[in-house]
Amino acid sequence: MNQLNGYLVLLPILIPLTGAAAGLLMRTRHRLQAGWSFGSMLTSLVFSLTMLYQVWDRSAPIVFQLGGYPAPFGISLVGDLLSATMVVMSQIVLTAGILYALDSKDQVTQYPTFYPLFLMLAAGLTGGMLTGDLFNLFVFTELLVISAAILTSISDDKLGTEAAYKYFYISLLAAIFLLIGTGLLYASYGTLNIAQLAQLIGADNEQALVPIAMVFILAFFMVKSAVIPFHFWQPDFHTAAPTPVHAVLSSVVVKLGIYGFFRMTTLLFVGQAAAIQDLLVVLGVAGIFFGGLGATGTYDAKRMLAYSTLGQLGFILVAIGWGTTLSLIAAIVYAFNHSLLKAAMLMLAGSVASRAPVKTAAFSAIVGLGKSVPLAGVLFLLGSMGLAGIPPTNGFVSKFALFNSGIQAQEYLPLALLALASIITVIYTTRAFQKIWWEPLPESVHPKKYGDRLIAPTILISLCLVLGLWGEPLLQLASATVDWMGLPAEYIQAVLGG
Amino acid sequence: MEIFTALAIGVSFGIGIFQLLRRNLIRSAIGIIIISNAVNLFLLSAGAYQGEVAAYTTVIGQRADALPQALVLTAIVISVGGFAFVLEMLYILSIRYHTSDSDEVNRLKY
């Protein structure tokens, strides 16, 4: 039974990967390939939910040693509460993304390698969150990066290749940062296993190369989640991506960096965590304002939501930076809720834009188009309320947890700035809603009769409402996760054994 | 021998960063390739001076650490794929934009 449990960590990575390989064989039969990909993603989601249930139920992580080699020598996959929560969050959104792509009107979804690449992206993201080995993290992020870049470069948007080039270039640099950090840590401690590294760094803090390695790994995660000095690729890249891919990129792919910050501050560099946390608070506040103001000033619905991601990630960074138990709980809840909300809103914006006579999401082209899809308007309004933190959506739960933790930690200056920035969120989402659903349709514009269907965003927004009205399970999960993150010694023992 | 390896790594990093900061897209792509190779050398040097004979052979002596070599091999394979993709995208960009000036390949900003 124990052995069977171990495979639960492997399956959420293995199913999308084999699904992608098998999907390539079905490239001539498009409907079959699409259905197969959706099926594998759904199976993978079921297994990751099972994994989360098992980990939570036994309150011990599931560790799988690849190839049967014992821990510091082989590669271990570690499914602890933090990884499992993040994986479940990612796979919900990824499944919704494939569901949206199934009947998307974008040409790119007819491309024979679209679904295999999408599954590769899923495998890379899941693997990056589940791996317990620093070099393996590099391998999985490269898989993620190259699939995302190819998916964008074949986008319907003519500027897709330019966007993909910018992203891929900065991601190659990020990979180099991670390799340098890995090399420095290996030269100092002679291991790549995260658990053993955490043990050795905790025991011997004085190695000269540790701060340098920490900075390089921090820079890697900052590029991954578009934290402020490394943010410039994000709006460009996300805007040009096809809608189903954009929904995944802007909501869960950027959370890989957030996961990395959690791991760095609570496991890998516990001794140096204070320095990282101070930096994250400053950069987070800067990101909130930059993202909010950027979103207010854009002329494109999808670009607005991409900028909004920069701002919303800032809230999570500030919560990680405060570093108290309550604020870490708030950060996890915020990350979970933001993924669902942002993915749903992007799908809604994309769905309206798919009815425009020209292929764009610019406000000038989609003014008044929402009149023919009132359901999308209702859902978009609910999503905006969630982003701004108005009940009964889950955004209220996460904002409430965040501000509550800030008051407990007595961080009044950042809190005042956060409250100010929350108003900006209301401004830009209301502006988008007014442009698309309130203003009359111009006489000269003849929208297409059919656009993308609303099944996937409806499911996501219903999940948001459920989590808003009944947020207790998520809060409990988050608080169990933070309790677990406070015990790095148990993580180390679980991975290394003995 | 260490001093030569260190110098080689440092010089490759220097050349790579200089090329990376050029305006020309192709030159900056070459820069990133050079930096990537410098990083591979650096990873290799992390375990280069600990043993005398190759690992997994029957020769008697202190074994070299094989892990950095395995890492570099993986990193090289991944970066070859990445560079092929970069060059391919540069080819498409040069057809669409008729320039290699990075300031002019910037139609997404408005």
Interface residues (C-beta under 8 A of the other chain):
Chain A: F135 F138 V139 E142 I146 A149 I150 S153 K158 L159 T161 E162 A163 A164 Y165 K166 F168 Y169 L172 L173 A175 I176 L179 I180 T182 G183 L184 Y186 A187 L192 D236 T239 A240 Y299
Chain B: S28 A29 I32 I35 S36 V39 F42 L43 A46 G47 L67 P68 L71 T74 A75 I78 S79 G81 G82 F85 V86 M89 L90 I92 L93 R96 Y97 V105 N106 R107 L108 K109 Y110
